[in-house]
């Protein structure tokens, strides 16, 4: 009988030898607007600030991780990541929970949520990617996959800056690509425009094709009550962020009052914040964002709580990561299809028959494209490569 103990022992003695942290600004083809832009809260989005972390161990194992910020925050994430990165050197890359805690306490004075947690997320994803690659498993399989594909819906074609005729074209293109659902942005100052756009697209798609709407926290409680009531007739999969993202009580009241499910959670940046929503029954669909909550380690804790409470799951953005995490959830989840990050990577995710296929390449199954170098604003290395 072969004894694999020695090789496992070598892996157990591995140490992190090198870390690179990079700040990358990904330009978007067209400025992006949702309800917060139309009401003057924000300006149209023209780029995404990416935080990339690469980790290499002394035995030559490598991992790639990322986090991101839309609009402000990217330079701040990079600055925090630079400060905490040296804490990883010499540590065993398998001790991911321990290292998450160590990174958290390295910057504990600025809190355990928000920007500091999002910076940790890039390191955490890189460590899980390394671990899965070392095992020669996809991330989903390492974590324990429930399925080899997940339902997916498109958001990028349904923003408020998109004219109605173009919306129809975008929905047709999404269906041709094998994407299984369409999400429209709502929350315009004139609610009649929202209703007209949703009614038009519902008619265009047919009665049963999955359709969602997203208000991006635009409404107060009375407005949300009225709009949720009006939207009941459209057979929506969910109504997303009808209220302020921290209003667990208000979301719970809507979830209890209407047949259409309520979805929220993408703006929350800690396990504790998600736990509050789950306890309050504030979401029928919980929408955690792996990079925003601090990576895979806290995401798994959130998913476990959601599963125990019988809450459905629909991770926000970053499909390149979330296709793996959603594949591990016991009940059928949804993954959000955004092609925005595709220029950063050499690989592409496959969609067909309404579903996104889980990559079977080791780890995340991602490598950075040559274009990333041209978008890199600054980078720092720590330690020495093997």
C-alpha positions as CSV (number, residue, x, y, z in Angstrom):
1,X,0.0,0.0,0.0
2,X,1.4,3.4,-1.0
3,X,1.9,5.8,1.9
4,X,1.4,9.4,1.0
5,X,2.2,10.8,4.4
6,X,5.6,12.2,3.5
7,X,4.4,14.3,0.6
8,X,1.5,15.5,2.7
9,X,3.9,16.4,5.4
10,X,5.9,18.5,3.0
11,X,2.8,20.4,2.1
12,X,2.1,20.9,5.8
13,X,5.5,22.6,6.2
14,X,5.0,25.0,3.3
15,X,5.4,28.7,3.9
16,X,4.3,31.8,2.1
17,X,7.4,33.3,0.5
18,X,6.2,36.0,-1.8
19,X,3.2,38.3,-2.1
20,X,2.4,40.9,-4.8
21,X,-0.4,43.5,-4.4
22,X,-1.6,45.4,-7.4
23,X,-4.0,48.3,-7.9
24,X,-5.7,48.0,-11.4
25,X,-8.2,50.4,-12.9
26,X,-10.4,48.6,-15.4
27,X,-12.1,51.1,-17.9
28,X,-15.7,50.4,-18.8
29,X,-16.8,50.7,-22.4
30,X,-19.8,52.9,-21.6
31,X,-20.6,55.0,-18.5
32,X,-23.0,53.1,-16.2
33,X,-26.1,54.7,-14.5
34,X,-28.6,53.3,-12.0
35,X,-31.2,55.0,-9.8
36,X,-28.5,56.7,-7.6
37,X,-27.2,58.5,-10.7
38,X,-30.6,59.8,-11.8
39,X,-31.3,61.2,-8.4
40,X,-27.9,62.9,-8.1
41,X,-26.4,60.7,-5.4
42,X,-23.6,59.4,-7.7
43,X,-22.0,60.1,-11.0
44,X,-22.0,57.6,-13.8
45,X,-19.4,54.9,-13.3
46,X,-16.6,54.8,-15.9
47,X,-14.1,52.3,-14.3
48,X,-13.8,49.6,-11.7
49,X,-10.8,49.7,-9.2
50,X,-9.5,46.1,-8.9
51,X,-7.2,44.9,-6.1
52,X,-5.2,41.9,-7.2
53,X,-3.2,39.7,-4.8
54,X,-0.8,37.0,-6.0
55,X,0.7,34.6,-3.4
56,X,3.5,32.1,-3.9
57,X,4.8,29.5,-1.3
58,X,8.3,28.3,-0.9
59,X,7.3,25.0,-2.5
60,X,6.2,26.9,-5.6
61,X,2.4,26.8,-5.2
62,X,0.6,30.0,-6.4
63,X,-2.7,31.6,-5.8
64,X,-4.6,34.6,-7.4
65,X,-7.2,36.6,-5.6
66,X,-9.1,39.9,-6.1
67,X,-11.3,42.4,-4.6
68,X,-12.8,45.5,-6.2
69,X,-14.4,48.9,-5.6
70,X,-16.8,50.9,-7.7
71,X,-16.2,54.6,-7.8
72,X,-14.2,55.7,-4.7
73,X,-12.2,53.3,-2.5
74,X,-9.7,51.5,-4.8
75,X,-6.6,53.4,-3.6
76,X,-7.7,53.0,0.0
77,X,-8.1,49.2,-0.4
78,X,-4.6,49.1,-2.0
79,X,-3.1,51.1,0.8
80,X,-4.6,48.9,3.5
81,X,-3.5,45.8,1.6
82,X,0.1,47.0,1.5
83,X,0.1,47.5,5.2
84,X,-1.2,44.1,6.1
85,X,0.5,41.9,3.4
86,X,3.8,41.4,5.3
87,X,1.9,39.6,8.0
88,X,1.5,36.6,5.7
89,X,5.2,36.0,5.0
90,X,6.4,32.8,6.6
91,X,2.9,31.5,7.4
92,X,1.5,28.2,6.2
93,X,-0.8,28.9,3.3
94,X,-3.2,26.1,4.3
95,X,-4.1,27.9,7.6
96,X,-6.6,30.1,5.8
97,X,-9.0,30.8,8.8
98,X,-6.0,31.6,11.0
99,X,-4.6,34.0,8.4
100,X,-7.9,35.7,7.8
101,X,-8.0,36.5,11.6
102,X,-4.4,37.6,11.6
103,X,-5.0,40.0,8.7
104,X,-8.2,41.3,10.3
105,X,-6.4,42.0,13.6
106,X,-3.5,43.7,11.8
107,X,-5.9,46.5,10.9
108,X,-8.5,46.0,13.7
109,X,-8.5,49.7,14.7
110,X,-10.2,50.6,11.4
111,X,-12.9,47.9,11.9
112,X,-14.0,44.5,10.8
113,X,-16.1,45.6,7.9
114,X,-16.0,47.9,4.9
115,X,-12.8,48.9,3.2
116,X,-10.5,47.0,5.5
117,X,-12.4,43.7,5.1
118,X,-12.6,44.1,1.3
119,X,-8.8,44.4,1.2
120,X,-8.5,41.2,3.2
121,X,-10.9,39.5,0.7
122,X,-8.2,39.6,-2.1
123,X,-5.7,37.7,0.1
124,X,-8.3,35.2,1.2
125,X,-9.4,34.4,-2.3
126,X,-5.8,34.0,-3.3
127,X,-5.2,31.5,-0.5
128,X,-8.2,29.4,-1.4
129,X,-7.1,29.5,-5.1
130,X,-3.7,28.3,-4.0
131,X,-5.1,25.5,-1.9
132,X,-7.4,24.2,-4.7
133,X,-4.6,24.4,-7.3
134,X,-2.3,22.4,-5.0
135,X,-5.0,19.7,-4.7
136,X,-5.6,19.9,-8.5
137,X,-9.3,20.6,-7.9
138,X,-11.5,23.4,-9.0
139,X,-12.5,25.7,-6.1
140,X,-16.1,24.4,-6.2
141,X,-14.9,20.8,-5.9
142,X,-12.5,21.6,-3.1
143,X,-15.3,23.2,-1.2
144,X,-17.8,20.4,-2.0
145,X,-19.8,21.1,-5.2
146,X,-23.5,20.3,-5.3
147,X,-23.8,20.8,-9.1
148,X,-21.7,21.5,-12.2
149,X,-23.7,24.4,-13.4
150,X,-25.8,27.2,-11.8
151,X,-28.7,29.4,-13.0
152,X,-27.5,32.7,-14.3
153,X,-29.2,36.1,-15.1
154,X,-27.9,39.1,-16.9
155,X,-27.7,42.6,-15.3
156,X,-25.3,44.6,-17.5
157,X,-27.8,45.0,-20.3
158,X,-30.6,46.4,-18.1
159,X,-29.2,49.7,-16.6
160,X,-31.3,52.8,-16.6
161,X,-29.2,54.6,-19.1
162,X,-30.2,52.0,-21.7
163,X,-33.0,53.1,-24.0
164,X,-36.1,50.8,-24.1
165,X,-35.5,49.6,-27.7
166,X,-31.9,48.7,-26.7
167,X,-33.2,46.8,-23.7
168,X,-35.1,44.5,-26.0
169,X,-32.0,43.9,-28.1
170,X,-29.9,43.2,-25.0
171,X,-32.4,40.7,-23.6
172,X,-32.4,38.9,-27.0
173,X,-28.6,38.8,-27.0
174,X,-28.5,37.4,-23.4
175,X,-30.9,34.6,-24.3
176,X,-28.9,33.8,-27.4
177,X,-25.8,33.5,-25.1
178,X,-27.7,30.9,-23.0
179,X,-28.3,33.2,-20.1
180,X,-31.4,32.2,-18.1
181,X,-32.7,35.4,-16.6
182,X,-32.9,39.2,-17.1
183,X,-32.6,41.9,-14.5
184,X,-33.8,45.5,-15.0
185,X,-32.8,48.5,-13.0
186,X,-35.7,50.6,-11.6
187,X,-36.1,53.5,-9.2
188,X,-36.5,56.4,-11.6
189,X,-38.0,59.6,-10.2
190,X,-41.1,59.0,-12.3
191,X,-42.4,55.6,-11.3
192,X,-44.5,55.4,-14.4
193,X,-41.3,55.0,-16.5
194,X,-40.3,52.0,-14.3
195,X,-43.6,50.4,-14.8
196,X,-43.7,50.9,-18.5
197,X,-40.1,49.5,-19.0
198,X,-40.9,46.4,-16.9
199,X,-44.2,45.8,-18.6
200,X,-42.6,46.2,-22.0
201,X,-39.8,43.7,-21.3
202,X,-42.2,41.3,-19.6
203,X,-44.3,41.2,-22.7
204,X,-41.2,40.9,-24.9
205,X,-39.8,38.0,-22.8
206,X,-43.1,36.2,-22.3
207,X,-44.9,35.4,-19.1
208,X,-42.6,32.8,-17.7
209,X,-39.1,33.8,-18.6
210,X,-37.2,34.8,-15.3
211,X,-37.3,38.5,-14.8
212,X,-35.9,40.5,-11.8
213,X,-35.9,44.2,-10.9
214,X,-33.4,46.2,-8.8
215,X,-34.1,49.5,-7.2
216,X,-30.6,50.1,-5.8
217,X,-31.9,51.4,-2.4
218,X,-33.9,54.1,-4.1
219,X,-37.2,54.1,-2.3
220,X,-38.5,55.1,1.2
221,X,-40.8,52.6,2.9
222,X,-44.2,54.1,1.6
223,X,-42.8,54.2,-1.9
224,X,-41.5,50.7,-1.7
225,X,-44.9,49.4,-0.5
226,X,-46.6,51.0,-3.5
227,X,-44.0,49.8,-6.0
228,X,-43.9,46.3,-4.7
229,X,-47.7,46.1,-5.0
230,X,-47.6,47.4,-8.5
231,X,-44.9,44.9,-9.5
232,X,-46.8,41.9,-8.2
233,X,-48.5,41.5,-11.6
234,X,-45.3,40.9,-13.5
235,X,-44.3,37.5,-12.0
236,X,-40.9,38.6,-11.0
237,X,-38.2,36.3,-9.5
238,X,-37.4,39.1,-7.0
239,X,-37.5,42.8,-6.2
240,X,-33.9,43.8,-5.2
241,X,-32.9,46.5,-2.7
242,X,-36.2,48.4,-2.5
243,X,-34.9,50.1,0.7
244,X,-31.7,51.3,2.3
245,X,-29.3,48.3,2.5
246,X,-29.2,48.4,6.3
247,X,-33.0,48.5,6.8
248,X,-33.5,44.9,7.9
249,X,-36.9,45.7,9.5
250,X,-38.3,47.4,6.4
251,X,-37.1,44.7,4.0
252,X,-38.6,42.1,6.4
253,X,-42.0,43.9,6.3
254,X,-42.0,43.8,2.5
255,X,-41.0,40.2,2.4
256,X,-43.9,39.3,4.6
257,X,-46.4,41.5,2.7
258,X,-45.9,40.4,-0.9
259,X,-45.7,37.2,-2.9
260,X,-42.8,38.5,-4.9
261,X,-39.5,37.6,-3.1
262,X,-37.3,40.4,-1.7
263,X,-33.6,40.3,-2.5
264,X,-30.8,42.2,-0.7
265,X,-27.4,42.0,0.9
266,X,-24.9,43.0,-1.8
267,X,-23.8,46.2,0.1
268,X,-23.2,44.4,3.4
269,X,-19.6,44.0,4.3
270,X,-19.5,41.6,7.2
271,X,-20.8,38.3,8.5
272,X,-22.5,40.2,11.4
273,X,-24.5,42.4,9.0
274,X,-25.8,39.4,7.1
275,X,-26.6,37.6,10.3
276,X,-28.9,40.5,11.3
277,X,-30.8,40.3,8.0
278,X,-31.2,36.5,8.3
279,X,-32.4,36.8,11.8
280,X,-34.9,39.5,10.8
281,X,-36.1,37.5,7.8
282,X,-35.2,40.6,5.8
283,X,-34.4,38.7,2.5
284,X,-36.0,35.9,0.6
285,X,-32.9,35.9,-1.6
286,X,-29.6,36.8,0.2
287,X,-27.0,38.4,-2.1
288,X,-23.6,38.3,-0.4
289,X,-20.6,39.5,-2.3
290,X,-17.5,37.5,-1.6
291,X,-14.9,40.3,-2.1
292,X,-17.0,42.8,-0.1
293,X,-17.5,40.5,2.9
294,X,-13.8,39.6,3.1
295,X,-13.4,36.7,0.8
296,X,-14.4,33.0,0.7
297,X,-13.9,32.3,4.4
298,X,-16.6,34.7,5.6
299,X,-18.8,34.0,2.6
300,X,-19.0,30.3,3.6
301,X,-20.1,31.4,7.1
302,X,-22.9,33.5,5.6
303,X,-24.0,30.7,3.3
304,X,-24.2,28.3,6.2
305,X,-26.4,30.6,8.2
306,X,-28.6,31.3,5.1
307,X,-29.0,27.5,4.5
308,X,-30.0,26.9,8.1
309,X,-32.6,29.6,7.9
310,X,-34.0,28.4,4.5
311,X,-33.0,31.5,2.7
312,X,-32.3,31.4,-1.1
313,X,-28.9,32.6,-2.4
314,X,-27.9,34.9,-5.3
315,X,-24.3,36.2,-4.9
316,X,-23.7,39.7,-6.2
317,X,-21.3,40.5,-9.1
318,X,-17.9,38.8,-9.6
319,X,-19.3,35.8,-11.4
320,X,-15.7,34.5,-11.9
321,X,-15.6,33.7,-8.2
322,X,-19.3,33.3,-7.3
323,X,-19.9,30.5,-9.9
324,X,-17.8,28.3,-7.7
325,X,-19.4,29.4,-4.4
326,X,-22.9,29.1,-5.7
327,X,-22.2,25.6,-6.9
328,X,-21.7,24.5,-3.3
329,X,-25.1,25.8,-2.0
330,X,-27.6,23.1,-1.3
331,X,-30.7,24.8,-2.8
332,X,-30.6,26.1,-6.4
333,X,-29.0,29.5,-6.5
334,X,-28.7,32.3,-9.1
335,X,-25.4,33.8,-10.3
336,X,-25.3,37.3,-11.7
337,X,-23.8,37.5,-15.2
338,X,-21.6,40.6,-15.8
339,X,-19.1,40.6,-18.6
340,X,-17.4,43.7,-17.2
341,X,-14.4,41.8,-15.7
342,X,-13.8,39.6,-18.7
343,X,-10.9,41.7,-20.1
344,X,-8.9,41.0,-17.0
345,X,-8.7,37.3,-17.6
346,X,-7.6,34.9,-20.3
347,X,-10.5,32.5,-19.6
348,X,-14.2,32.8,-20.3
349,X,-17.2,31.3,-18.5
350,X,-19.5,29.2,-20.5
351,X,-23.3,29.7,-20.5
352,X,-25.9,27.6,-22.2
353,X,-29.5,26.5,-21.6
354,X,-30.0,29.2,-19.0
355,X,-27.0,28.1,-16.8
356,X,-23.4,29.0,-16.2
357,X,-21.0,26.0,-16.3
358,X,-18.6,25.7,-13.3
359,X,-15.0,25.6,-14.6
360,X,-13.2,22.4,-14.0
361,X,-9.7,24.0,-14.2
362,X,-7.8,23.9,-10.9
363,X,-8.6,26.7,-8.4
364,X,-10.6,29.6,-9.8
365,X,-9.4,28.6,-13.2
366,X,-8.3,32.1,-13.9
367,X,-5.1,33.8,-15.2
368,X,-4.5,37.5,-15.7
369,X,-4.5,38.8,-19.3
370,X,-1.7,40.8,-20.8
371,X,-3.9,43.9,-20.8
372,X,-3.8,44.1,-17.0
373,X,-0.3,45.5,-17.0
374,X,-1.5,48.5,-19.0
375,X,-4.2,49.2,-16.4
376,X,-2.0,48.8,-13.4
377,X,-1.6,52.0,-11.4
378,X,0.8,50.7,-8.7
379,X,2.0,47.4,-7.3
380,X,4.2,46.3,-4.4
381,X,6.0,43.0,-3.7
382,X,6.9,41.4,-0.4
383,X,9.4,38.6,0.2
384,X,11.1,36.6,-2.5
385,X,9.7,34.2,-5.1
386,X,10.6,30.6,-4.9
